[in-house]
Amino acid sequence: MGFVNNTPMENIKKGRFAYIQFVGDILYVKFRKGKRIDILAANEIVAQRMTFHKDKALAVICDVSNVRFVDLAAREYLAIEGSIFVKVLAIVAKHKTAAVMVQHFLVSYPPELPTGVFNNKLEATQFIVDELNKMNEKEKK
């Protein structure tokens, strides 16, 4: 089964650095275990993710729990190019090391979109739902 809500495996796009799955209105990105992310990896991950967008901004949950290292060029690329077509971002960092890395990233590259950091997928999903509801309420006004 898939990594999101026991969905079928064929719904998952598997890349060298991440698995990506679109479920409902949320795009889930889960980094593969033990990978070092350099600029080439970051470029591949973003290109893989963009195939789901079809020129439409989406909510994204990104699980970075398995990431060991992200180099400076990759961090800069992900902060800028990686946020294209993302309307709300929830980052899952289950381990303290990953959480510290994410917090440093967010301080160094403050996002221009609603962003939260969580230690589990359930909290991340709730954040996404809440933020999408706020956006929908603003559009109604």
BELBELTA-V514651 format. One record per run of one state. SS is the DSSP state (2 for helix, 1 for strand, 0 for the rest). FROM is the first residue (numbers start at 0). TO is the last residue. If there is no record, write none. Layout:
BEGIN
ss->{SS:SS}
from->{FROM:FROM}
to->{TO:TO}
END
This chain:
BEGIN
ss->{0:2:1:0:1:0:1:0:1:0:2:0:1:0:1:0:2:0:1:0:2:0:1:0:2:0}
from->{0:8:11:14:17:23:25:31:35:37:38:50:57:63:68:70:71:83:85:92:95:108:113:118:120:140}
to->{7:10:13:16:22:24:30:34:36:37:49:56:62:67:69:70:82:84:91:94:107:112:117:119:139:140}
END
